[in-house]
Amino acid sequence: MSASSLVTRFAPSPTGFLHLGNARTALLSYLAARKTGGRFILRIEDTDEARSTDAFMQALYEDLHWLGLDWDEGPDVGGAHAPYRQQLRGDIYQHWLEKLDAAKLTYPCFCTPAELNIARKRQLAAGKPPRYPGTCRDLTPEQISERISQGQAAALRFRVPSGEIVEFEDVVHGAQRFNTDDIGDFIIRRTDGSTAFFFSNALDDSLMGVTLVLRGDDHMTNTPRQILILNALSLPVPRYAHVALLMGMDGAPLSKRHGALGLRDLRERGYLPSAVRNHLVRLGHSCVTDGWLDHSAMLKDFDLQRLGRAAAKFDDAQLLHWQKEAAAHLSVEEFSTWTAAQLPTGLDESKLMPFLAAIRHNVAFPQDAAQWVKVVFGSHLELDPDAQAAVKAAGPEFFASAASVLARGAADFKQAVREIGQTTGKKGPGLFMPLRAALTGVTHGPELAPLLTLIPDAEIERRLSSAQQLASV
Ligand code: GLU
């Protein structure tokens, strides 16, 4: 690691499956670390014990690995700052909470959710931003003991100093300035004893040596609170990069509601991780290259200075574009493995390879291969409505001529088509389209010649004769 190496982290809460918004944060953080020869840490923020599950944690590892990310430190790989699950860091939190206590920067708060709610409503009604009104700030030691002896549960609040300015330079948004008078005392330990996000998240970043916190800009207003805590503990403060939230096509920030935009769901639908990466790296970050980025090209292209402020929108059409690119960039072996489930079993190599070569640029998802398997290796071809129309428009004589020319073999398809053109007087699309329609059942698809060399002559004959029949009704 050099002086310019960045230590970044991804800090998900295992309360659901990863969606594209989290995945984008993970990818950008990963690229920032890898680009600078730094370290990338995975930390599991599972202090909310009721909602965090092991199953979601395992799913997180799987989904991140599927996306092509790896990490230098994390719950599953260990590291110098273990443990990496917040549930296991209770002693560490206790140690630092005591330091805040000793500095008289904390106090127990006995306010119930109902009381806080009333205070909040009152402030909103008065046109003020809601913040903790300080009800328990100045309780005497006697009042505190009395309430504890009555069995009242207490949360722990951080005492925000008054009249101070917290400033930081956000990598994306530039200089930020917050007045502590606008920040109410906030909870750092909940009534159930678990530490709250503001505290454990900031503390862990600092203790783990994180130098750049890259996260969604919904966290921007949390940052001054976190800086206050770190300053109070004389701990190093990382740099922050708050990236614009990722929106769904409906314009709402991506959340668990957008189930279909879960990484898992995309994977099950046949999306390739490299396609997802190429789309994600362009959301909230502008690339110099418009074209395909493989792993090393993506690292080269990535630049923190090109993280954008405008809300980025996930786009189906863009993802599909990158999916096609990703499929086209698979090696022959990868393509063959990817489509294996759709291919006829026991197919001879001599047929398999030319078949894959013929169809590969028309396959965006493995399931797409099935259609071309039917066209090439199947019988009983069905024509879609466009194909039927093209066949009818060509007329029966066209197919009679085509059949007699192709009866001599389809090996030299170009020559055969030329002859069909000469005998029928058709040219251009009027010549190619009906042939394609009759022989493949659709009006678009891979180049015809390589497909036809794989279709048995008898099947070609049968298709042309069916087309002739269809064209004569
Ligand atoms: N656990 C937090 C979240 O998932 C982490 C936020 C952060 O990156 O600081 O929102």
Residues whose N, C-alpha, C, O or C-beta is under 5 A from the ligand:
A	BS01	LIG	A11 P12 S13 E45 L214 R215
